[in-house]
Amino acid sequence: MYTQIHNYDFPMMMLQVATITVYFMSILFMKQYFDVSYMDEIFFVKVFAIVAVTWLPMHLLYFLLDYLDPSEHKRVMEHMYMKD
C-alpha cells in the first residue's frame, strides 16, 4: 500500500483513515447492498494470497533492481557514509 511513498504526511494519513471509515460505515449502514455472509477466515486468506501474488513479485523486482543498479543519489549517499 505504501511501498512507493517517500514522504508520508498528516493529510495523507487522514485521507486513509477517512477512506477506511467510509468503507466500513457503508458496509454497516447499507447491508442490503453488501453480502457479507461469505466473509470468513478463508475469504481473507484468499484475499491475502491474491494481494501477495500480485504485489510481491513487482516489489521484489523493484528492490532487486535497486540493489543491483542503485540510483546516482543512493550511490553518492552510500559513498558519503563509508567515508565517516
N, C-alpha and C positions, 0 to 999 in steps of 0.2 A: 504494500500500500504506500509506504513512504520511503521506498528504497532509492528513489531518484531525486528526492527533495533534499537540497543542501541547506536551505535557510527556512527552518520551521518556526513560524512566529505565532503570536497570540491570535490574530484574526483567523489564520488557517485552522488552528485548534478549535476555536469557537464554531467555525463553519462545520467542521467534522462532528462536533458534539450536536449541533443543531440538526444535521443530516440524520444522524443515528436516532435522535429523539423523534424527529418527524416520521422516520421509517417505522419505528416500533409503536409509536402512538397511532399511526394509521392502521397497523395490524390490530391493535387493541380496539379502536373505535369503529372500524369498518370490517367487522368479522364476516359480514355477508359477502364481501368481495374477496376475501382471502381464505383458502382452505388450509388450515394449519394442522389438520389431523394427521398428516403424513410426516410432520416434522418431529422425528425422534433421533436417537443417537446415531442410527445408521444413516439417516439423511445427512446429518452434519459431518459424519466421517466421509461420505461420498463427496460432499461439497469441498471438504478439506483436500481430498485426493485430487479432485478436478483443479482446484486452485494450485496445488503443488505441481501437478503435471504441466500446467500452463505457465506458471510463474517461475519455477525453479530453473528450468533449462536456460531460459533467456538471461536470468541474472547470474547463473554460473558462467555462462559465456561472457557476459559483461565483465565480471570480476577476473576471469582468466585473461581476457584481452587487456584489461587494465594492468594486470600483473606482468604480462609478457611485453606489453608496449605501453608503458606509462606516459602520461602527458608531459609536456615540457615543464609545466608548473610543478608537477609531482617530482620529476627528476631533480629540479633545482632545489626544492624543499628537502628532499632526502639527502642531497649532497650537502646542503647547508647544515642539517642536523648531524651529519657524520663528522663535520669539522669540529663541532663543540666537544 
